[in-house]
């Protein structure tokens, strides 16, 4: 039987053109009125997945890393 990919991880990560994993920064969903403009702007865009998490993420996504 084929191994299934983790659906939640598929929705939360994306692979860049160079093959690196990226995901969104946290703290941008709610309670935004109490956060400064600087803090909100800093959490836009994506962030590369830490090297310590790559093995686990690759296993969840069924990709070779």
mmCIF file as Biopython writes it, N, C-alpha, C and O atoms, coordinates in Angstrom:
data_model
#
loop_
_atom_site.group_PDB
_atom_site.id
_atom_site.type_symbol
_atom_site.label_atom_id
_atom_site.label_alt_id
_atom_site.label_comp_id
_atom_site.label_asym_id
_atom_site.label_entity_id
_atom_site.label_seq_id
_atom_site.pdbx_PDB_ins_code
_atom_site.Cartn_x
_atom_site.Cartn_y
_atom_site.Cartn_z
_atom_site.occupancy
_atom_site.B_iso_or_equiv
_atom_site.auth_seq_id
_atom_site.auth_asym_id
_atom_site.pdbx_PDB_model_num
ATOM 1   N N  . UNK A ? 1  ? 0.837  -1.179 0.000  1.0 0.0 1  A 1 
ATOM 2   C CA . UNK A ? 1  ? 0.000  0.000  0.000  1.0 0.0 1  A 1 
ATOM 3   C C  . UNK A ? 1  ? 0.885  1.248  0.000  1.0 0.0 1  A 1 
ATOM 4   O O  . UNK A ? 1  ? 1.892  1.311  0.706  1.0 0.0 1  A 1 
ATOM 5   N N  . UNK A ? 2  ? 0.492  2.232  -0.801 1.0 0.0 2  A 1 
ATOM 6   C CA . UNK A ? 2  ? 1.296  3.449  -0.878 1.0 0.0 2  A 1 
ATOM 7   C C  . UNK A ? 2  ? 1.158  4.277  0.397  1.0 0.0 2  A 1 
ATOM 8   O O  . UNK A ? 2  ? 0.103  4.293  1.032  1.0 0.0 2  A 1 
ATOM 9   N N  . UNK A ? 3  ? 2.231  4.957  0.754  1.0 0.0 3  A 1 
ATOM 10  C CA . UNK A ? 3  ? 2.227  5.842  1.920  1.0 0.0 3  A 1 
ATOM 11  C C  . UNK A ? 3  ? 1.532  7.154  1.554  1.0 0.0 3  A 1 
ATOM 12  O O  . UNK A ? 3  ? 1.811  7.724  0.499  1.0 0.0 3  A 1 
ATOM 13  N N  . UNK A ? 4  ? 0.647  7.631  2.399  1.0 0.0 4  A 1 
ATOM 14  C CA . UNK A ? 4  ? -0.064 8.877  2.116  1.0 0.0 4  A 1 
ATOM 15  C C  . UNK A ? 4  ? 0.715  10.067 2.654  1.0 0.0 4  A 1 
ATOM 16  O O  . UNK A ? 4  ? 1.369  9.980  3.693  1.0 0.0 4  A 1 
ATOM 17  N N  . UNK A ? 5  ? 0.634  11.183 1.928  1.0 0.0 5  A 1 
ATOM 18  C CA . UNK A ? 5  ? 1.244  12.428 2.393  1.0 0.0 5  A 1 
ATOM 19  C C  . UNK A ? 5  ? 0.363  13.040 3.474  1.0 0.0 5  A 1 
ATOM 20  O O  . UNK A ? 5  ? -0.844 12.802 3.507  1.0 0.0 5  A 1 
ATOM 21  N N  . UNK A ? 6  ? 0.959  13.816 4.344  1.0 0.0 6  A 1 
ATOM 22  C CA . UNK A ? 6  ? 0.230  14.471 5.425  1.0 0.0 6  A 1 
ATOM 23  C C  . UNK A ? 6  ? -0.487 15.688 4.851  1.0 0.0 6  A 1 
ATOM 24  O O  . UNK A ? 6  ? 0.161  16.634 4.403  1.0 0.0 6  A 1 
ATOM 25  N N  . UNK A ? 7  ? -1.822 15.671 4.859  1.0 0.0 7  A 1 
ATOM 26  C CA . UNK A ? 7  ? -2.605 16.718 4.206  1.0 0.0 7  A 1 
ATOM 27  C C  . UNK A ? 7  ? -2.379 18.083 4.829  1.0 0.0 7  A 1 
ATOM 28  O O  . UNK A ? 7  ? -2.296 19.082 4.114  1.0 0.0 7  A 1 
ATOM 29  N N  . UNK A ? 8  ? -2.277 18.142 6.155  1.0 0.0 8  A 1 
ATOM 30  C CA . UNK A ? 8  ? -2.068 19.423 6.826  1.0 0.0 8  A 1 
ATOM 31  C C  . UNK A ? 8  ? -0.737 20.041 6.469  1.0 0.0 8  A 1 
ATOM 32  O O  . UNK A ? 8  ? -0.638 21.259 6.316  1.0 0.0 8  A 1 
ATOM 33  N N  . UNK A ? 9  ? 0.291  19.217 6.335  1.0 0.0 9  A 1 
ATOM 34  C CA . UNK A ? 9  ? 1.610  19.722 5.971  1.0 0.0 9  A 1 
ATOM 35  C C  . UNK A ? 9  ? 1.625  20.187 4.524  1.0 0.0 9  A 1 
ATOM 36  O O  . UNK A ? 9  ? 2.287  21.172 4.199  1.0 0.0 9  A 1 
ATOM 37  N N  . UNK A ? 10 ? 0.906  19.494 3.655  1.0 0.0 10 A 1 
ATOM 38  C CA . UNK A ? 10 ? 0.829  19.903 2.253  1.0 0.0 10 A 1 
ATOM 39  C C  . UNK A ? 10 ? 0.224  21.297 2.126  1.0 0.0 10 A 1 
ATOM 40  O O  . UNK A ? 10 ? 0.655  22.088 1.288  1.0 0.0 10 A 1 
ATOM 41  N N  . UNK A ? 11 ? -0.774 21.599 2.956  1.0 0.0 11 A 1 
ATOM 42  C CA . UNK A ? 11 ? -1.457 22.889 2.883  1.0 0.0 11 A 1 
ATOM 43  C C  . UNK A ? 11 ? -0.611 24.016 3.464  1.0 0.0 11 A 1 
ATOM 44  O O  . UNK A ? 11 ? -0.769 25.171 3.068  1.0 0.0 11 A 1 
ATOM 45  N N  . UNK A ? 12 ? 0.279  23.700 4.394  1.0 0.0 12 A 1 
ATOM 46  C CA . UNK A ? 12 ? 1.015  24.729 5.115  1.0 0.0 12 A 1 
ATOM 47  C C  . UNK A ? 12 ? 2.401  25.021 4.560  1.0 0.0 12 A 1 
ATOM 48  O O  . UNK A ? 12 ? 3.009  26.021 4.944  1.0 0.0 12 A 1 
ATOM 49  N N  . UNK A ? 13 ? 2.918  24.186 3.674  1.0 0.0 13 A 1 
ATOM 50  C CA . UNK A ? 13 ? 4.261  24.383 3.153  1.0 0.0 13 A 1 
ATOM 51  C C  . UNK A ? 13 ? 4.223  24.459 1.639  1.0 0.0 13 A 1 
ATOM 52  O O  . UNK A ? 13 ? 3.266  24.017 1.003  1.0 0.0 13 A 1 
ATOM 53  N N  . UNK A ? 14 ? 5.277  25.027 1.073  1.0 0.0 14 A 1 
ATOM 54  C CA . UNK A ? 14 ? 5.448  24.997 -0.369 1.0 0.0 14 A 1 
ATOM 55  C C  . UNK A ? 14 ? 6.930  24.819 -0.666 1.0 0.0 14 A 1 
ATOM 56  O O  . UNK A ? 14 ? 7.788  25.196 0.132  1.0 0.0 14 A 1 
ATOM 57  N N  . UNK A ? 15 ? 7.215  24.245 -1.815 1.0 0.0 15 A 1 
ATOM 58  C CA . UNK A ? 15 ? 8.591  23.994 -2.219 1.0 0.0 15 A 1 
ATOM 59  C C  . UNK A ? 15 ? 9.014  25.110 -3.158 1.0 0.0 15 A 1 
ATOM 60  O O  . UNK A ? 15 ? 8.308  25.411 -4.120 1.0 0.0 15 A 1 
ATOM 61  N N  . UNK A ? 16 ? 10.154 25.723 -2.893 1.0 0.0 16 A 1 
ATOM 62  C CA . UNK A ? 16 ? 10.651 26.801 -3.744 1.0 0.0 16 A 1 
ATOM 63  C C  . UNK A ? 16 ? 11.246 26.215 -5.018 1.0 0.0 16 A 1 
ATOM 64  O O  . UNK A ? 16 ? 11.327 24.996 -5.172 1.0 0.0 16 A 1 
ATOM 65  N N  . UNK A ? 17 ? 11.658 27.085 -5.924 1.0 0.0 17 A 1 
ATOM 66  C CA . UNK A ? 17 ? 12.251 26.648 -7.177 1.0 0.0 17 A 1 
ATOM 67  C C  . UNK A ? 17 ? 13.541 25.889 -6.978 1.0 0.0 17 A 1 
ATOM 68  O O  . UNK A ? 17 ? 13.881 25.013 -7.773 1.0 0.0 17 A 1 
ATOM 69  N N  . UNK A ? 18 ? 14.270 26.223 -5.911 1.0 0.0 18 A 1 
ATOM 70  C CA . UNK A ? 18 ? 15.531 25.537 -5.645 1.0 0.0 18 A 1 
ATOM 71  C C  . UNK A ? 18 ? 15.347 24.287 -4.784 1.0 0.0 18 A 1 
ATOM 72  O O  . UNK A ? 18 ? 16.326 23.645 -4.403 1.0 0.0 18 A 1 
ATOM 73  N N  . UNK A ? 19 ? 14.091 23.940 -4.478 1.0 0.0 19 A 1 
ATOM 74  C CA . UNK A ? 19 ? 13.822 22.714 -3.740 1.0 0.0 19 A 1 
ATOM 75  C C  . UNK A ? 19 ? 13.777 22.864 -2.235 1.0 0.0 19 A 1 
ATOM 76  O O  . UNK A ? 19 ? 13.726 21.862 -1.522 1.0 0.0 19 A 1 
ATOM 77  N N  . UNK A ? 20 ? 13.797 24.102 -1.728 1.0 0.0 20 A 1 
ATOM 78  C CA . UNK A ? 20 ? 13.739 24.313 -0.280 1.0 0.0 20 A 1 
ATOM 79  C C  . UNK A ? 20 ? 12.283 24.450 0.159  1.0 0.0 20 A 1 
ATOM 80  O O  . UNK A ? 20 ? 11.423 24.853 -0.624 1.0 0.0 20 A 1 
ATOM 81  N N  . UNK A ? 21 ? 12.017 24.109 1.416  1.0 0.0 21 A 1 
ATOM 82  C CA . UNK A ? 21 ? 10.664 24.187 1.955  1.0 0.0 21 A 1 
ATOM 83  C C  . UNK A ? 21 ? 10.444 25.536 2.626  1.0 0.0 21 A 1 
ATOM 84  O O  . UNK A ? 21 ? 11.303 26.022 3.363  1.0 0.0 21 A 1 
ATOM 85  N N  . UNK A ? 22 ? 9.284  26.136 2.365  1.0 0.0 22 A 1 
ATOM 86  C CA . UNK A ? 22 ? 8.925  27.413 2.973  1.0 0.0 22 A 1 
ATOM 87  C C  . UNK A ? 22 ? 7.557  27.291 3.613  1.0 0.0 22 A 1 
ATOM 88  O O  . UNK A ? 22 ? 6.735  26.472 3.202  1.0 0.0 22 A 1 
ATOM 89  N N  . UNK A ? 23 ? 7.319  28.122 4.634  1.0 0.0 23 A 1 
ATOM 90  C CA . UNK A ? 23 ? 5.990  28.229 5.207  1.0 0.0 23 A 1 
ATOM 91  C C  . UNK A ? 23 ? 5.790  29.651 5.702  1.0 0.0 23 A 1 
ATOM 92  O O  . UNK A ? 23 ? 6.745  30.424 5.783  1.0 0.0 23 A 1 
ATOM 93  N N  . UNK A ? 24 ? 4.551  29.999 6.033  1.0 0.0 24 A 1 
ATOM 94  C CA . UNK A ? 24 ? 4.218  31.343 6.482  1.0 0.0 24 A 1 
ATOM 95  C C  . UNK A ? 24 ? 4.650  31.559 7.920  1.0 0.0 24 A 1 
ATOM 96  O O  . UNK A ? 24 ? 4.657  30.627 8.723  1.0 0.0 24 A 1 
ATOM 97  N N  . UNK A ? 25 ? 5.007  32.785 8.238  1.0 0.0 25 A 1 
ATOM 98  C CA . UNK A ? 25 ? 5.298  33.125 9.628  1.0 0.0 25 A 1 
ATOM 99  C C  . UNK A ? 25 ? 3.996  33.160 10.415 1.0 0.0 25 A 1 
ATOM 100 O O  . UNK A ? 25 ? 2.913  33.302 9.848  1.0 0.0 25 A 1 
ATOM 101 N N  . UNK A ? 26 ? 4.120  33.030 11.720 1.0 0.0 26 A 1 
ATOM 102 C CA . UNK A ? 26 ? 2.936  32.980 12.567 1.0 0.0 26 A 1 
ATOM 103 C C  . UNK A ? 26 ? 2.519  34.385 13.011 1.0 0.0 26 A 1 
ATOM 104 O O  . UNK A ? 26 ? 3.164  35.371 12.656 1.0 0.0 26 A 1 
ATOM 105 N N  . UNK A ? 27 ? 1.460  34.464 13.772 1.0 0.0 27 A 1 
ATOM 106 C CA . UNK A ? 27 ? 0.965  35.697 14.423 1.0 0.0 27 A 1 
ATOM 107 C C  . UNK A ? 27 ? 0.394  36.711 13.442 1.0 0.0 27 A 1 
ATOM 108 O O  . UNK A ? 27 ? 0.553  37.914 13.646 1.0 0.0 27 A 1 
ATOM 109 N N  . UNK A ? 28 ? -0.268 36.254 12.380 1.0 0.0 28 A 1 
ATOM 110 C CA . UNK A ? 28 ? -0.857 37.199 11.432 1.0 0.0 28 A 1 
ATOM 111 C C  . UNK A ? 28 ? -2.323 36.868 11.168 1.0 0.0 28 A 1 
ATOM 112 O O  . UNK A ? 28 ? -2.866 37.286 10.146 1.0 0.0 28 A 1 
ATOM 113 N N  . UNK A ? 29 ? -2.974 36.131 12.061 1.0 0.0 29 A 1 
ATOM 114 C CA . UNK A ? 29 ? -4.353 35.698 11.815 1.0 0.0 29 A 1 
ATOM 115 C C  . UNK A ? 29 ? -5.398 36.523 12.552 1.0 0.0 29 A 1 
ATOM 116 O O  . UNK A ? 29 ? -6.440 36.845 11.981 1.0 0.0 29 A 1 
ATOM 117 N N  . UNK A ? 30 ? -5.144 36.867 13.799 1.0 0.0 30 A 1 
ATOM 118 C CA . UNK A ? 30 ? -6.153 37.589 14.571 1.0 0.0 30 A 1 
ATOM 119 C C  . UNK A ? 30 ? -5.444 38.453 15.605 1.0 0.0 30 A 1 
ATOM 120 O O  . UNK A ? 30 ? -4.227 38.369 15.769 1.0 0.0 30 A 1 
ATOM 121 N N  . UNK A ? 31 ? -6.208 39.278 16.296 1.0 0.0 31 A 1 
ATOM 122 C CA . UNK A ? 31 ? -5.691 40.234 17.285 1.0 0.0 31 A 1 
ATOM 123 C C  . UNK A ? 31 ? -4.670 41.185 16.655 1.0 0.0 31 A 1 
ATOM 124 O O  . UNK A ? 31 ? -3.640 41.491 17.256 1.0 0.0 31 A 1 
ATOM 125 N N  . UNK A ? 32 ? -4.965 41.642 15.449 1.0 0.0 32 A 1 
ATOM 126 C CA . UNK A ? 32 ? -4.005 42.464 14.717 1.0 0.0 32 A 1 
ATOM 127 C C  . UNK A ? 32 ? -4.034 43.927 15.145 1.0 0.0 32 A 1 
ATOM 128 O O  . UNK A ? 32 ? -3.073 44.657 14.900 1.0 0.0 32 A 1 
ATOM 129 N N  . UNK A ? 33 ? -5.114 44.364 15.775 1.0 0.0 33 A 1 
ATOM 130 C CA . UNK A ? 33 ? -5.203 45.775 16.149 1.0 0.0 33 A 1 
ATOM 131 C C  . UNK A ? 33 ? -4.221 46.128 17.263 1.0 0.0 33 A 1 
ATOM 132 O O  . UNK A ? 33 ? -3.809 47.282 17.381 1.0 0.0 33 A 1 
ATOM 133 N N  . UNK A ? 34 ? -3.849 45.157 18.070 1.0 0.0 34 A 1 
ATOM 134 C CA . UNK A ? 34 ? -2.919 45.438 19.165 1.0 0.0 34 A 1 
ATOM 135 C C  . UNK A ? 34 ? -1.458 45.314 18.740 1.0 0.0 34 A 1 
ATOM 136 O O  . UNK A ? 34 ? -0.560 45.636 19.518 1.0 0.0 34 A 1 
ATOM 137 N N  . UNK A ? 35 ? -1.213 44.849 17.516 1.0 0.0 35 A 1 
ATOM 138 C CA . UNK A ? 35 ? 0.162  44.691 17.040 1.0 0.0 35 A 1 
ATOM 139 C C  . UNK A ? 35 ? 0.580  45.910 16.233 1.0 0.0 35 A 1 
ATOM 140 O O  . UNK A ? 35 ? -0.239 46.535 15.559 1.0 0.0 35 A 1 
ATOM 141 N N  . UNK A ? 36 ? 1.849  46.235 16.309 1.0 0.0 36 A 1 
ATOM 142 C CA . UNK A ? 36 ? 2.351  47.397 15.590 1.0 0.0 36 A 1 
ATOM 143 C C  . UNK A ? 36 ? 2.445  47.094 14.097 1.0 0.0 36 A 1 
ATOM 144 O O  . UNK A ? 36 ? 2.473  45.940 13.670 1.0 0.0 36 A 1 
ATOM 145 N N  . UNK A ? 37 ? 2.492  48.171 13.325 1.0 0.0 37 A 1 
ATOM 146 C CA . UNK A ? 37 ? 2.618  48.021 11.883 1.0 0.0 37 A 1 
ATOM 147 C C  . UNK A ? 37 ? 3.913  47.298 11.534 1.0 0.0 37 A 1 
ATOM 148 O O  . UNK A ? 37 ? 3.960  46.491 10.605 1.0 0.0 37 A 1 
ATOM 149 N N  . UNK A ? 38 ? 4.950  47.596 12.285 1.0 0.0 38 A 1 
ATOM 150 C CA . UNK A ? 38 ? 6.248  46.964 12.061 1.0 0.0 38 A 1 
ATOM 151 C C  . UNK A ? 38 ? 6.190  45.454 12.291 1.0 0.0 38 A 1 
ATOM 152 O O  . UNK A ? 38 ? 6.761  44.674 11.528 1.0 0.0 38 A 1 
ATOM 153 N N  . UNK A ? 39 ? 5.496  45.061 13.345 1.0 0.0 39 A 1 
ATOM 154 C CA . UNK A ? 39 ? 5.369  43.642 13.668 1.0 0.0 39 A 1 
ATOM 155 C C  . UNK A ? 39 ? 4.551  42.911 12.607 1.0 0.0 39 A 1 
ATOM 156 O O  . UNK A ? 39 ? 4.880  41.788 12.227 1.0 0.0 39 A 1 
ATOM 157 N N  . UNK A ? 40 ? 3.477  43.557 12.128 1.0 0.0 40 A 1 
ATOM 158 C CA . UNK A ? 40 ? 2.633  42.927 11.114 1.0 0.0 40 A 1 
ATOM 159 C C  . UNK A ? 40 ? 3.367  42.815 9.783  1.0 0.0 40 A 1 
ATOM 160 O O  . UNK A ? 40 ? 3.249  41.806 9.088  1.0 0.0 40 A 1 
ATOM 161 N N  . UNK A ? 41 ? 4.120  43.847 9.430  1.0 0.0 41 A 1 
ATOM 162 C CA . UNK A ? 41 ? 4.861  43.824 8.172  1.0 0.0 41 A 1 
ATOM 163 C C  . UNK A ? 41 ? 5.963  42.774 8.203  1.0 0.0 41 A 1 
ATOM 164 O O  . UNK A ? 41 ? 6.250  42.145 7.184  1.0 0.0 41 A 1 
ATOM 165 N N  . UNK A ? 42 ? 6.582  42.579 9.366  1.0 0.0 42 A 1 
ATOM 166 C CA . UNK A ? 42 ? 7.662  41.600 9.490  1.0 0.0 42 A 1 
ATOM 167 C C  . UNK A ? 42 ? 7.150  40.173 9.333  1.0 0.0 42 A 1 
ATOM 168 O O  . UNK A ? 42 ? 7.917  39.284 8.961  1.0 0.0 42 A 1 
ATOM 169 N N  . UNK A ? 43 ? 5.867  39.938 9.609  1.0 0.0 43 A 1 
ATOM 170 C CA . UNK A ? 43 ? 5.360  38.574 9.527  1.0 0.0 43 A 1 
ATOM 171 C C  . UNK A ? 43 ? 4.737  38.255 8.173  1.0 0.0 43 A 1 
ATOM 172 O O  . UNK A ? 43 ? 4.163  37.179 8.005  1.0 0.0 43 A 1 
ATOM 173 N N  . UNK A ? 44 ? 4.838  39.170 7.197  1.0 0.0 44 A 1 
ATOM 174 C CA . UNK A ? 44 ? 4.354  38.857 5.852  1.0 0.0 44 A 1 
ATOM 175 C C  . UNK A ? 44 ? 5.426  38.077 5.109  1.0 0.0 44 A 1 
ATOM 176 O O  . UNK A ? 44 ? 6.585  38.042 5.522  1.0 0.0 44 A 1 
ATOM 177 N N  . UNK A ? 45 ? 5.031  37.465 4.030  1.0 0.0 45 A 1 
ATOM 178 C CA . UNK A ? 45 ? 5.977  36.671 3.260  1.0 0.0 45 A 1 
ATOM 179 C C  . UNK A ? 45 ? 6.215  35.335 3.928  1.0 0.0 45 A 1 
ATOM 180 O O  . UNK A ? 45 ? 5.527  34.977 4.883  1.0 0.0 45 A 1 
ATOM 181 N N  . UNK A ? 46 ? 7.170  34.614 3.436  1.0 0.0 46 A 1 
ATOM 182 C CA . UNK A ? 46 ? 7.443  33.288 3.967  1.0 0.0 46 A 1 
ATOM 183 C C  . UNK A ? 46 ? 8.786  33.219 4.639  1.0 0.0 46 A 1 
ATOM 184 O O  . UNK A ? 46 ? 9.568  34.169 4.613  1.0 0.0 46 A 1 
ATOM 185 N N  . UNK A ? 47 ? 9.041  32.088 5.237  1.0 0.0 47 A 1 
ATOM 186 C CA . UNK A ? 47 ? 10.315 31.840 5.899  1.0 0.0 47 A 1 
ATOM 187 C C  . UNK A ? 47 ? 10.745 30.422 5.524  1.0 0.0 47 A 1 
ATOM 188 O O  . UNK A ? 47 ? 9.917  29.517 5.426  1.0 0.0 47 A 1 
ATOM 189 N N  . UNK A ? 48 ? 12.038 30.243 5.319  1.0 0.0 48 A 1 
ATOM 190 C CA . UNK A ? 48 ? 12.549 28.909 5.003  1.0 0.0 48 A 1 
ATOM 191 C C  . UNK A ? 48 ? 12.435 28.011 6.229  1.0 0.0 48 A 1 
ATOM 192 O O  . UNK A ? 48 ? 12.630 28.453 7.361  1.0 0.0 48 A 1 
ATOM 193 N N  . UNK A ? 49 ? 12.119 26.758 5.984  1.0 0.0 49 A 1 
ATOM 194 C CA . UNK A ? 49 ? 12.017 25.795 7.071  1.0 0.0 49 A 1 
ATOM 195 C C  . UNK A ? 49 ? 13.400 25.584 7.685  1.0 0.0 49 A 1 
ATOM 196 O O  . UNK A ? 49 ? 14.386 25.480 6.955  1.0 0.0 49 A 1 
ATOM 197 N N  . UNK A ? 50 ? 13.487 25.520 9.010  1.0 0.0 50 A 1 
ATOM 198 C CA . UNK A ? 50 ? 14.778 25.304 9.663  1.0 0.0 50 A 1 
ATOM 199 C C  . UNK A ? 50 ? 15.381 23.957 9.268  1.0 0.0 50 A 1 
ATOM 200 O O  . UNK A ? 50 ? 14.660 22.996 9.001  1.0 0.0 50 A 1 
ATOM 201 N N  . UNK A ? 51 ? 16.694 23.905 9.237  1.0 0.0 51 A 1 
ATOM 202 C CA . UNK A ? 51 ? 17.371 22.683 8.796  1.0 0.0 51 A 1 
ATOM 203 C C  . UNK A ? 51 ? 17.069 21.503 9.715  1.0 0.0 51 A 1 
ATOM 204 O O  . UNK A ? 51 ? 17.080 20.356 9.269  1.0 0.0 51 A 1 
ATOM 205 N N  . UNK A ? 52 ? 16.801 21.769 10.987 1.0 0.0 52 A 1 
ATOM 206 C CA . UNK A ? 52 ? 16.488 20.693 11.914 1.0 0.0 52 A 1 
ATOM 207 C C  . UNK A ? 52 ? 15.128 20.070 11.680 1.0 0.0 52 A 1 
ATOM 208 O O  . UNK A ? 52 ? 14.862 18.977 12.181 1.0 0.0 52 A 1 
ATOM 209 N N  . UNK A ? 53 ? 14.253 20.736 10.928 1.0 0.0 53 A 1 
ATOM 210 C CA . UNK A ? 53 ? 12.908 20.226 10.673 1.0 0.0 53 A 1 
ATOM 211 C C  . UNK A ? 53 ? 12.787 19.534 9.324  1.0 0.0 53 A 1 
ATOM 212 O O  . UNK A ? 53 ? 11.771 18.896 9.049  1.0 0.0 53 A 1 
ATOM 213 N N  . UNK A ? 54 ? 13.811 19.650 8.476  1.0 0.0 54 A 1 
ATOM 214 C CA . UNK A ? 54 ? 13.688 19.159 7.110  1.0 0.0 54 A 1 
ATOM 215 C C  . UNK A ? 54 ? 13.444 17.657 7.037  1.0 0.0 54 A 1 
ATOM 216 O O  . UNK A ? 54 ? 12.647 17.205 6.215  1.0 0.0 54 A 1 
ATOM 217 N N  . UNK A ? 55 ? 14.108 16.884 7.871  1.0 0.0 55 A 1 
ATOM 218 C CA . UNK A ? 55 ? 13.952 15.433 7.826  1.0 0.0 55 A 1 
ATOM 219 C C  . UNK A ? 55 ? 12.513 15.044 8.159  1.0 0.0 55 A 1 
ATOM 220 O O  . UNK A ? 55 ? 11.916 14.195 7.497  1.0 0.0 55 A 1 
ATOM 221 N N  . UNK A ? 56 ? 11.972 15.675 9.192  1.0 0.0 56 A 1 
ATOM 222 C CA . UNK A ? 56 ? 10.603 15.363 9.602  1.0 0.0 56 A 1 
ATOM 223 C C  . UNK A ? 56 ? 9.590  15.807 8.544  1.0 0.0 56 A 1 
ATOM 224 O O  . UNK A ? 56 ? 8.643  15.080 8.243  1.0 0.0 56 A 1 
ATOM 225 N N  . UNK A ? 57 ? 9.795  17.012 7.976  1.0 0.0 57 A 1 
ATOM 226 C CA . UNK A ? 57 ? 8.882  17.508 6.950  1.0 0.0 57 A 1 
ATOM 227 C C  . UNK A ? 57 ? 8.942  16.649 5.694  1.0 0.0 57 A 1 
ATOM 228 O O  . UNK A ? 57 ? 7.912  16.385 5.073  1.0 0.0 57 A 1 
ATOM 229 N N  . UNK A ? 58 ? 10.126 16.218 5.320  1.0 0.0 58 A 1 
ATOM 230 C CA . UNK A ? 58 ? 10.268 15.361 4.143  1.0 0.0 58 A 1 
ATOM 231 C C  . UNK A ? 58 ? 9.541  14.042 4.351  1.0 0.0 58 A 1 
ATOM 232 O O  . UNK A ? 58 ? 8.946  13.508 3.416  1.0 0.0 58 A 1 
ATOM 233 N N  . UNK A ? 59 ? 9.584  13.513 5.564  1.0 0.0 59 A 1 
ATOM 234 C CA . UNK A ? 59 ? 8.882  12.268 5.849  1.0 0.0 59 A 1 
ATOM 235 C C  . UNK A ? 59 ? 7.364  12.470 5.779  1.0 0.0 59 A 1 
ATOM 236 O O  . UNK A ? 59 ? 6.645  11.602 5.284  1.0 0.0 59 A 1 
ATOM 237 N N  . UNK A ? 60 ? 6.882  13.607 6.271  1.0 0.0 60 A 1 
ATOM 238 C CA . UNK A ? 60 ? 5.443  13.880 6.219  1.0 0.0 60 A 1 
ATOM 239 C C  . UNK A ? 60 ? 4.955  14.087 4.793  1.0 0.0 60 A 1 
ATOM 240 O O  . UNK A ? 60 ? 3.831  13.712 4.459  1.0 0.0 60 A 1 
ATOM 241 N N  . UNK A ? 61 ? 5.792  14.680 3.955  1.0 0.0 61 A 1 
ATOM 242 C CA . UNK A ? 61 ? 5.402  14.979 2.588  1.0 0.0 61 A 1 
ATOM 243 C C  . UNK A ? 61 ? 5.777  13.880 1.602  1.0 0.0 61 A 1 
ATOM 244 O O  . UNK A ? 61 ? 5.431  13.963 0.423  1.0 0.0 61 A 1 
ATOM 245 N N  . UNK A ? 62 ? 6.474  12.861 2.065  1.0 0.0 62 A 1 
ATOM 246 C CA . UNK A ? 62 ? 6.928  11.755 1.223  1.0 0.0 62 A 1 
ATOM 247 C C  . UNK A ? 62 ? 7.811  12.248 0.079  1.0 0.0 62 A 1 
ATOM 248 O O  . UNK A ? 62 ? 7.629  11.849 -1.072 1.0 0.0 62 A 1 
ATOM 249 N N  . UNK A ? 63 ? 8.761  13.110 0.401  1.0 0.0 63 A 1 
ATOM 250 C CA . UNK A ? 63 ? 9.745  13.552 -0.584 1.0 0.0 63 A 1 
ATOM 251 C C  . UNK A ? 63 ? 11.132 13.191 -0.054 1.0 0.0 63 A 1 
ATOM 252 O O  . UNK A ? 63 ? 11.325 13.045 1.153  1.0 0.0 63 A 1 
ATOM 253 N N  . UNK A ? 64 ? 12.073 13.052 -0.947 1.0 0.0 64 A 1 
ATOM 254 C CA . UNK A ? 64 ? 13.421 12.694 -0.506 1.0 0.0 64 A 1 
ATOM 255 C C  . UNK A ? 64 ? 14.229 13.937 -0.249 1.0 0.0 64 A 1 
ATOM 256 O O  . UNK A ? 64 ? 14.312 14.810 -1.114 1.0 0.0 64 A 1 
ATOM 257 N N  . UNK A ? 65 ? 14.831 14.040 0.924  1.0 0.0 65 A 1 
ATOM 258 C CA . UNK A ? 65 ? 15.687 15.176 1.301  1.0 0.0 65 A 1 
ATOM 259 C C  . UNK A ? 65 ? 16.979 14.647 1.839  1.0 0.0 65 A 1 
ATOM 260 O O  . UNK A ? 65 ? 17.854 15.425 2.219  1.0 0.0 65 A 1 
#
